[in-house]
Amino acid sequence: MKRAPFIDFFFVLLFVVIGRKNHQHGESVAGVISTLWPFALGLAVGWLVLWRRGRTGASVADAGFLAGMTTLVGMVARVVAGQGTAVAFIIVTLLFLNLFFTGWRMLSRRVTRSS
């Protein structure tokens, strides 16, 4: 699970790129970074809390915690930065991150067990 933070970051980046594309905000590097940094901060905070608690981040519960922290800290950071936080956006963020953070962990477990 040493790669887990990087895999989670990939899914945060995917979320941002898909969102920007679907809302016609463009995919410039500056634009992606301006949308990405609050969620990257939230993911980092979530991982730091897990590590301080001696957790590996491998469980479904850890995935849910990370999705929640990424969303919570990300949305607070967006408010502080003057960016939007519509209720629908919060819900979509939480659902997307939960689905992908949990999904890749479950798939990884299944592949590891069948090997």
CNS distance restraints for C-alpha pairs under 8 A (distance, minus, plus):
assign (resid   1 and name CA) (resid  56 and name CA) 6.87 0.50 0.50
assign (resid   1 and name CA) (resid  57 and name CA) 7.28 0.50 0.50
assign (resid   1 and name CA) (resid  58 and name CA) 6.40 0.50 0.50
assign (resid   3 and name CA) (resid   7 and name CA) 6.28 0.50 0.50
assign (resid   4 and name CA) (resid   8 and name CA) 6.08 0.50 0.50
assign (resid   4 and name CA) (resid  57 and name CA) 7.09 0.50 0.50
assign (resid   4 and name CA) (resid  58 and name CA) 7.69 0.50 0.50
assign (resid   5 and name CA) (resid   9 and name CA) 6.07 0.50 0.50
assign (resid   5 and name CA) (resid  47 and name CA) 7.26 0.50 0.50
assign (resid   6 and name CA) (resid  10 and name CA) 6.16 0.50 0.50
assign (resid   7 and name CA) (resid  11 and name CA) 6.54 0.50 0.50
assign (resid   8 and name CA) (resid  12 and name CA) 6.37 0.50 0.50
assign (resid   8 and name CA) (resid  43 and name CA) 7.92 0.50 0.50
assign (resid   8 and name CA) (resid 101 and name CA) 6.20 0.50 0.50
assign (resid   9 and name CA) (resid  13 and name CA) 6.14 0.50 0.50
assign (resid   9 and name CA) (resid  40 and name CA) 6.97 0.50 0.50
assign (resid   9 and name CA) (resid  43 and name CA) 7.39 0.50 0.50
assign (resid  10 and name CA) (resid  14 and name CA) 6.09 0.50 0.50
assign (resid  11 and name CA) (resid  15 and name CA) 6.06 0.50 0.50
assign (resid  11 and name CA) (resid  97 and name CA) 7.29 0.50 0.50
assign (resid  11 and name CA) (resid 100 and name CA) 6.73 0.50 0.50
assign (resid  11 and name CA) (resid 101 and name CA) 7.49 0.50 0.50
assign (resid  12 and name CA) (resid  16 and name CA) 6.34 0.50 0.50
assign (resid  12 and name CA) (resid  36 and name CA) 7.53 0.50 0.50
assign (resid  12 and name CA) (resid  39 and name CA) 6.96 0.50 0.50
assign (resid  12 and name CA) (resid  40 and name CA) 7.21 0.50 0.50
assign (resid  12 and name CA) (resid  97 and name CA) 7.15 0.50 0.50
assign (resid  13 and name CA) (resid  17 and name CA) 6.18 0.50 0.50
assign (resid  13 and name CA) (resid  36 and name CA) 6.62 0.50 0.50
assign (resid  14 and name CA) (resid  18 and name CA) 6.03 0.50 0.50
assign (resid  15 and name CA) (resid  19 and name CA) 6.01 0.50 0.50
assign (resid  15 and name CA) (resid  93 and name CA) 7.86 0.50 0.50
assign (resid  15 and name CA) (resid  96 and name CA) 7.36 0.50 0.50
assign (resid  15 and name CA) (resid  97 and name CA) 7.84 0.50 0.50
assign (resid  16 and name CA) (resid  20 and name CA) 6.06 0.50 0.50
assign (resid  16 and name CA) (resid  32 and name CA) 6.79 0.50 0.50
assign (resid  16 and name CA) (resid  35 and name CA) 6.54 0.50 0.50
assign (resid  16 and name CA) (resid  36 and name CA) 6.14 0.50 0.50
assign (resid  17 and name CA) (resid  21 and name CA) 6.10 0.50 0.50
assign (resid  17 and name CA) (resid  27 and name CA) 6.79 0.50 0.50
assign (resid  17 and name CA) (resid  32 and name CA) 6.71 0.50 0.50
assign (resid  18 and name CA) (resid  22 and name CA) 6.04 0.50 0.50
assign (resid  19 and name CA) (resid  23 and name CA) 6.16 0.50 0.50
assign (resid  20 and name CA) (resid  24 and name CA) 5.99 0.50 0.50
assign (resid  20 and name CA) (resid  25 and name CA) 4.93 0.50 0.50
assign (resid  20 and name CA) (resid  26 and name CA) 6.01 0.50 0.50
assign (resid  20 and name CA) (resid  27 and name CA) 6.63 0.50 0.50
assign (resid  20 and name CA) (resid  32 and name CA) 7.55 0.50 0.50
assign (resid  21 and name CA) (resid  25 and name CA) 6.19 0.50 0.50
assign (resid  21 and name CA) (resid  26 and name CA) 5.95 0.50 0.50
assign (resid  21 and name CA) (resid  27 and name CA) 6.74 0.50 0.50
assign (resid  25 and name CA) (resid  31 and name CA) 7.68 0.50 0.50
assign (resid  26 and name CA) (resid  31 and name CA) 7.16 0.50 0.50
assign (resid  27 and name CA) (resid  31 and name CA) 6.38 0.50 0.50
assign (resid  27 and name CA) (resid  32 and name CA) 6.10 0.50 0.50
assign (resid  28 and name CA) (resid  32 and name CA) 6.15 0.50 0.50
assign (resid  29 and name CA) (resid  33 and name CA) 6.11 0.50 0.50
assign (resid  30 and name CA) (resid  34 and name CA) 6.10 0.50 0.50
assign (resid  31 and name CA) (resid  35 and name CA) 6.41 0.50 0.50
assign (resid  32 and name CA) (resid  36 and name CA) 5.81 0.50 0.50
assign (resid  33 and name CA) (resid  37 and name CA) 5.82 0.50 0.50
assign (resid  34 and name CA) (resid  38 and name CA) 7.96 0.50 0.50
assign (resid  35 and name CA) (resid  39 and name CA) 7.77 0.50 0.50
assign (resid  36 and name CA) (resid  40 and name CA) 6.05 0.50 0.50
assign (resid  37 and name CA) (resid  41 and name CA) 5.98 0.50 0.50
assign (resid  37 and name CA) (resid  74 and name CA) 8.00 0.50 0.50
assign (resid  38 and name CA) (resid  42 and name CA) 6.28 0.50 0.50
assign (resid  38 and name CA) (resid  73 and name CA) 7.15 0.50 0.50
assign (resid  38 and name CA) (resid  74 and name CA) 4.36 0.50 0.50
assign (resid  38 and name CA) (resid  75 and name CA) 7.11 0.50 0.50
assign (resid  38 and name CA) (resid  77 and name CA) 5.35 0.50 0.50
assign (resid  38 and name CA) (resid  78 and name CA) 6.10 0.50 0.50
assign (resid  39 and name CA) (resid  43 and name CA) 6.08 0.50 0.50
assign (resid  39 and name CA) (resid  70 and name CA) 5.50 0.50 0.50
assign (resid  39 and name CA) (resid  71 and name CA) 6.69 0.50 0.50
assign (resid  39 and name CA) (resid  73 and name CA) 7.12 0.50 0.50
assign (resid  39 and name CA) (resid  74 and name CA) 4.33 0.50 0.50
assign (resid  39 and name CA) (resid  75 and name CA) 7.69 0.50 0.50
assign (resid  40 and name CA) (resid  44 and name CA) 6.13 0.50 0.50
assign (resid  40 and name CA) (resid  70 and name CA) 7.30 0.50 0.50
assign (resid  40 and name CA) (resid  74 and name CA) 7.50 0.50 0.50
assign (resid  41 and name CA) (resid  45 and name CA) 6.20 0.50 0.50
assign (resid  41 and name CA) (resid  70 and name CA) 7.39 0.50 0.50
assign (resid  41 and name CA) (resid  73 and name CA) 7.15 0.50 0.50
assign (resid  41 and name CA) (resid  74 and name CA) 6.68 0.50 0.50
assign (resid  42 and name CA) (resid  46 and name CA) 6.14 0.50 0.50
assign (resid  42 and name CA) (resid  69 and name CA) 5.74 0.50 0.50
assign (resid  42 and name CA) (resid  70 and name CA) 3.91 0.50 0.50
assign (resid  42 and name CA) (resid  71 and name CA) 6.69 0.50 0.50
assign (resid  42 and name CA) (resid  72 and name CA) 7.07 0.50 0.50
assign (resid  42 and name CA) (resid  73 and name CA) 4.57 0.50 0.50
assign (resid  42 and name CA) (resid  74 and name CA) 5.05 0.50 0.50
assign (resid  43 and name CA) (resid  47 and name CA) 6.18 0.50 0.50
assign (resid  43 and name CA) (resid  66 and name CA) 6.42 0.50 0.50
assign (resid  43 and name CA) (resid  67 and name CA) 7.69 0.50 0.50
assign (resid  43 and name CA) (resid  69 and name CA) 6.63 0.50 0.50
assign (resid  43 and name CA) (resid  70 and name CA) 4.55 0.50 0.50
assign (resid  44 and name CA) (resid  48 and name CA) 6.12 0.50 0.50
assign (resid  44 and name CA) (resid  70 and name CA) 7.89 0.50 0.50
assign (resid  45 and name CA) (resid  49 and name CA) 6.24 0.50 0.50
assign (resid  45 and name CA) (resid  69 and name CA) 7.22 0.50 0.50
assign (resid  45 and name CA) (resid  70 and name CA) 7.65 0.50 0.50
assign (resid  45 and name CA) (resid  73 and name CA) 7.81 0.50 0.50
assign (resid  46 and name CA) (resid  50 and name CA) 6.30 0.50 0.50
assign (resid  46 and name CA) (resid  65 and name CA) 7.29 0.50 0.50
assign (resid  46 and name CA) (resid  66 and name CA) 5.22 0.50 0.50
assign (resid  46 and name CA) (resid  69 and name CA) 5.32 0.50 0.50
assign (resid  46 and name CA) (resid  70 and name CA) 6.52 0.50 0.50
assign (resid  47 and name CA) (resid  51 and name CA) 6.12 0.50 0.50
assign (resid  47 and name CA) (resid  57 and name CA) 7.66 0.50 0.50
assign (resid  47 and name CA) (resid  66 and name CA) 6.95 0.50 0.50
assign (resid  48 and name CA) (resid  52 and name CA) 6.09 0.50 0.50
assign (resid  49 and name CA) (resid  53 and name CA) 6.31 0.50 0.50
assign (resid  50 and name CA) (resid  54 and name CA) 6.39 0.50 0.50
assign (resid  50 and name CA) (resid  55 and name CA) 5.11 0.50 0.50
assign (resid  50 and name CA) (resid  56 and name CA) 7.11 0.50 0.50
assign (resid  50 and name CA) (resid  57 and name CA) 6.81 0.50 0.50
assign (resid  50 and name CA) (resid  62 and name CA) 7.64 0.50 0.50
assign (resid  51 and name CA) (resid  55 and name CA) 5.36 0.50 0.50
assign (resid  51 and name CA) (resid  56 and name CA) 6.79 0.50 0.50
assign (resid  55 and name CA) (resid  62 and name CA) 7.91 0.50 0.50
assign (resid  57 and name CA) (resid  62 and name CA) 5.12 0.50 0.50
assign (resid  57 and name CA) (resid  63 and name CA) 6.74 0.50 0.50
assign (resid  58 and name CA) (resid  62 and name CA) 6.53 0.50 0.50
assign (resid  58 and name CA) (resid  63 and name CA) 7.45 0.50 0.50
assign (resid  58 and name CA) (resid 105 and name CA) 6.59 0.50 0.50
assign (resid  59 and name CA) (resid  63 and name CA) 6.38 0.50 0.50
assign (resid  59 and name CA) (resid 105 and name CA) 7.18 0.50 0.50
assign (resid  60 and name CA) (resid  64 and name CA) 6.29 0.50 0.50
assign (resid  60 and name CA) (resid 102 and name CA) 5.55 0.50 0.50
assign (resid  60 and name CA) (resid 105 and name CA) 6.98 0.50 0.50
assign (resid  60 and name CA) (resid 106 and name CA) 7.49 0.50 0.50
assign (resid  61 and name CA) (resid  65 and name CA) 6.19 0.50 0.50
assign (resid  62 and name CA) (resid  66 and name CA) 6.05 0.50 0.50
assign (resid  63 and name CA) (resid  67 and name CA) 6.13 0.50 0.50
assign (resid  63 and name CA) (resid  98 and name CA) 6.73 0.50 0.50
assign (resid  63 and name CA) (resid 101 and name CA) 5.28 0.50 0.50
assign (resid  63 and name CA) (resid 102 and name CA) 5.31 0.50 0.50
assign (resid  63 and name CA) (resid 105 and name CA) 7.82 0.50 0.50
assign (resid  64 and name CA) (resid  68 and name CA) 6.10 0.50 0.50
assign (resid  64 and name CA) (resid  98 and name CA) 5.75 0.50 0.50
assign (resid  64 and name CA) (resid 101 and name CA) 7.46 0.50 0.50
assign (resid  64 and name CA) (resid 102 and name CA) 6.99 0.50 0.50
assign (resid  65 and name CA) (resid  69 and name CA) 6.10 0.50 0.50
assign (resid  66 and name CA) (resid  70 and name CA) 5.87 0.50 0.50
assign (resid  66 and name CA) (resid 101 and name CA) 7.91 0.50 0.50
assign (resid  67 and name CA) (resid  71 and name CA) 6.09 0.50 0.50
assign (resid  67 and name CA) (resid  94 and name CA) 6.22 0.50 0.50
assign (resid  67 and name CA) (resid  97 and name CA) 5.25 0.50 0.50
assign (resid  67 and name CA) (resid  98 and name CA) 5.32 0.50 0.50
assign (resid  67 and name CA) (resid 101 and name CA) 6.99 0.50 0.50
assign (resid  68 and name CA) (resid  72 and name CA) 5.95 0.50 0.50
assign (resid  68 and name CA) (resid  94 and name CA) 6.54 0.50 0.50
assign (resid  68 and name CA) (resid  98 and name CA) 7.87 0.50 0.50
assign (resid  69 and name CA) (resid  73 and name CA) 5.77 0.50 0.50
assign (resid  69 and name CA) (resid  74 and name CA) 7.79 0.50 0.50
assign (resid  70 and name CA) (resid  74 and name CA) 5.58 0.50 0.50
assign (resid  71 and name CA) (resid  75 and name CA) 5.91 0.50 0.50
assign (resid  71 and name CA) (resid  90 and name CA) 7.08 0.50 0.50
assign (resid  71 and name CA) (resid  93 and name CA) 6.46 0.50 0.50
assign (resid  71 and name CA) (resid  94 and name CA) 5.99 0.50 0.50
assign (resid  72 and name CA) (resid  76 and name CA) 6.26 0.50 0.50
assign (resid  73 and name CA) (resid  77 and name CA) 6.02 0.50 0.50
assign (resid  74 and name CA) (resid  78 and name CA) 6.12 0.50 0.50
assign (resid  75 and name CA) (resid  79 and name CA) 6.27 0.50 0.50
assign (resid  75 and name CA) (resid  85 and name CA) 6.25 0.50 0.50
assign (resid  75 and name CA) (resid  90 and name CA) 7.45 0.50 0.50
assign (resid  76 and name CA) (resid  80 and name CA) 6.30 0.50 0.50
assign (resid  77 and name CA) (resid  81 and name CA) 6.10 0.50 0.50
assign (resid  78 and name CA) (resid  82 and name CA) 6.09 0.50 0.50
assign (resid  78 and name CA) (resid  83 and name CA) 4.81 0.50 0.50
assign (resid  78 and name CA) (resid  84 and name CA) 6.57 0.50 0.50
assign (resid  78 and name CA) (resid  85 and name CA) 7.05 0.50 0.50
assign (resid  79 and name CA) (resid  83 and name CA) 5.55 0.50 0.50
assign (resid  79 and name CA) (resid  84 and name CA) 6.68 0.50 0.50
assign (resid  79 and name CA) (resid  85 and name CA) 6.96 0.50 0.50
assign (resid  85 and name CA) (resid  89 and name CA) 6.25 0.50 0.50
assign (resid  85 and name CA) (resid  90 and name CA) 6.50 0.50 0.50
assign (resid  86 and name CA) (resid  90 and name CA) 6.43 0.50 0.50
assign (resid  87 and name CA) (resid  91 and name CA) 6.29 0.50 0.50
assign (resid  88 and name CA) (resid  92 and name CA) 6.10 0.50 0.50
assign (resid  89 and name CA) (resid  93 and name CA) 5.98 0.50 0.50
assign (resid  90 and name CA) (resid  94 and name CA) 6.19 0.50 0.50
assign (resid  91 and name CA) (resid  95 and name CA) 6.12 0.50 0.50
assign (resid  92 and name CA) (resid  96 and name CA) 5.92 0.50 0.50
assign (resid  93 and name CA) (resid  97 and name CA) 6.05 0.50 0.50
assign (resid  94 and name CA) (resid  98 and name CA) 5.95 0.50 0.50
assign (resid  95 and name CA) (resid  99 and name CA) 6.00 0.50 0.50
assign (resid  96 and name CA) (resid 100 and name CA) 6.22 0.50 0.50
assign (resid  97 and name CA) (resid 101 and name CA) 5.68 0.50 0.50
assign (resid  98 and name CA) (resid 102 and name CA) 5.73 0.50 0.50
assign (resid  98 and name CA) (resid 103 and name CA) 7.94 0.50 0.50
assign (resid  99 and name CA) (resid 103 and name CA) 5.63 0.50 0.50
assign (resid 100 and name CA) (resid 104 and name CA) 6.05 0.50 0.50
assign (resid 101 and name CA) (resid 105 and name CA) 6.62 0.50 0.50
assign (resid 102 and name CA) (resid 106 and name CA) 6.21 0.50 0.50
assign (resid 103 and name CA) (resid 107 and name CA) 6.12 0.50 0.50
assign (resid 104 and name CA) (resid 108 and name CA) 5.95 0.50 0.50
assign (resid 105 and name CA) (resid 109 and name CA) 6.19 0.50 0.50
assign (resid 106 and name CA) (resid 110 and name CA) 6.24 0.50 0.50
assign (resid 107 and name CA) (resid 111 and name CA) 6.17 0.50 0.50
assign (resid 108 and name CA) (resid 112 and name CA) 6.03 0.50 0.50
assign (resid 109 and name CA) (resid 113 and name CA) 6.10 0.50 0.50
assign (resid 110 and name CA) (resid 114 and name CA) 6.25 0.50 0.50
assign (resid 111 and name CA) (resid 115 and name CA) 6.27 0.50 0.50
